[in-house]
Amino acid sequence: MWYRRPVFFERRFSRAICSVAMAGWTAACGASATARLEVELATAPVAGSGPLACVTASDGLPPGVDCVTVTVCQRTASGCVPLQVSRPGDDHAVPASELRFDVDASRRFALDVEVGDGRDRQLELRAYAGGVPFARGLLADIGGAGARLRVRLERYGMWSCAGPRDDGAAPAARALHQAVRLPTGDVLVLGGVTGQRVSPSFGVGVSSGMLGATLERSVEVYDAVEGRFHVVQLTDVDGDAGFGAVLHRAEYVETLPSGEFRIRSIGGFTAGGEPAARFDEFQSFSQFGSPLLPGGGATVRDSVDILYDPRTRSATVRSIEPGARPRVGLAAVTQAHPDTGAILVGGGLLTGGGTGSRPSPMVGSTWFEVPRAPEASGTMGMLATSRFGASASWLADGAALIWGGNVSATSRTSVDEGAGELAGTMSGTVAAAANGMPPATALHTATPLGEGVLIAGGAEVTPLEGMSGGIGTLPSRQPLTLVTMTGGALRGVSIDPGAWPSPILHAATPTSSSAVMLVGGAQREGMPGSQLHEIGQVIQVDQGVSGGAVTRQPDLIVGRWGHQATWLGDDRVLVTGGFRREGAAEDALAAISAAEVLLVVPTPASISGCAGSATADGGSSDGGVPGPLGDAAASMP
């Protein structure tokens, strides 16, 4: 019996689909048993333009794609060993490591592949247009007899549209949400707000908060193998379907013996039918100058554990010591500690009701550790100053660096002297510009990089002498700083300060232990008090001997801020959600449903023709000369 399941070819504005399925094992041929693979190219949506670039679509194949190469290898601890492949009916005793197939009208072909030991086999497809590399797809663990397989191929050198949901609908439009990579490589997407034509202006005299964005309660998971989204069934602790939270954080904690993944959602705000978040992009109406505000009817919510079952794509929510810990939004939160699993939370935005025009940092701001086990007791301590919009990062020796967000400081001197502080096993304030440290900022990112952390972007904390300070409108003077701790001393190294515009509300994700990708964000055009605009710029920062190096990456298809970027662990970055300007007047925000994927690999060399195959000894019959498999038809009968 044959099994068919779609596999996607994809480019920036068009994509093609192919189905890959595995038949039962064949008898041993020569020295090896083989398995039959059937591949079918099919029509696929072609993306439109604008904010719905990856949503609206028509059918069609990418123009010019005329050749597909196929290789299969077996993963080992030291790499991936090529397996023999051949066309059906050919002499399996004459091995080849690669097959090439014309993309003809039937859009179907088949091949036999060496069984190997039946485990950890990986299939790679490459699409070419006139010999020029077009797209790649990688399918790990292709399994055994009868396995149903699905893979999506992304375009080299530019962002590709991620696939729609399994029901054909676009992913939910959301922003200010969380995206959590799971051990399977899939990504759980939850929380945030949604809306079209959402006002980005606070509104003078408005107290009802009806200008804001409402909660997006749906939960989705991005299947990294299938390259598409699925709806997750979940009921919140209040009995409502879905999960309602914004300005929160979510981190993977552990895998339970039951096979469920435990994700901890920390703080944030929730709301009923009223807006959960509002925006003051001019930063002139809120007391501390924050461009983000809780909605007038928003309330802070308790932290919870989300138990996600990947087998059923369903989840349950479990309260953890309700009310026992400070409940905050826009808190500084570390990733789960690699050894202990502990999460450190520092400072945050406490109040949310009333007019929402006076978001208050926690009075007598605290930090506390959230242990991996819900029943375990963590540690707790006081911060030197109240903060929100700050960051928190684990450093060496169990210390955590909390940086920026010290908006209650009333002088430039106090802002600079208290730009950061150490919590956990160490304590004490850290001054800006001390040993190369950056200025105090808010709404920046702090991402592990090598043995340190990359503090990127943000707006500088700007006090008014003798009055409460706040988040300013000027970008950081030192937008990229690698911070390390050696012998208990912090050291910052500025990285190429002119290479990046230092936006706020951008996204950051490690792409390896020594590289971080920074994606999109919001920045002002013109005067410091001008409107915020989304950008599509993407850079990668690689750790170097003297600090780091910046490489410009392809721009996003759709610029955005308030989004999430997630490393999928297989040479790909996924970007979900965010806000962008909507309309010619540029007076409203629109939540984005379109998700994008970037393939972070070098583009392979061009080929001179599609005929032939690569031989097992590394030779090739490129150029149309018949190879060891002869001139077997590329298409199945």
Secondary structure, DSSP 4 states (H G I P E B T S, - for coil): -----EEEEE-SS-EEEEEEEEEEEPPPBTTB-EEEEEEEEE-EEEE-SGGGTTTSEEEEPPTTEEEEEEEEEEEETTEEEE--EE-TTS-TTS-EEEEEEE--TT-EEEEEEE-TTSSSEEEEEEEEETTEEEEEEEEE---STT-EE--EEEETTS-EEPP-BTTSPPPPPBBS-EEEE-TTS-EEEE--EE-SSB--S--TT--S-TTSBEE---EEEEETTTTEEEEEEEE-TTS-BB---BS-EEEEEEE-TTSPEEEEEE--EE-SSS-SEEE-TT--SSTT--SEEE-TT-EE---EEEEEETTTTEEEEEE-STTSS---BS-EEPPPPTTT--EEEE--B---STTS-S--BPTT-EEEEE-SSTTS---EEE-SS--SS-EEEE-GGGEEEEES--TT--SHHHHHHTSEEEEET--EEE-TTGGGPPPPEES-EEEEETTEEEEE--EEE---TTS---EEEEEPSS-EEEEEEETTEEEEEE--TTSS---BS-EEEEEETTEEEEEEEEEE-SSTTS-EEEEEEEEEEEEETTEEEEEEEPPPSS--BS-EEEE-SSSEEEEE--EEEESTT--EEEEB---EEEE-SPPPPP-S-SSSEEETTS-B-TTT--BTTBT--SS--
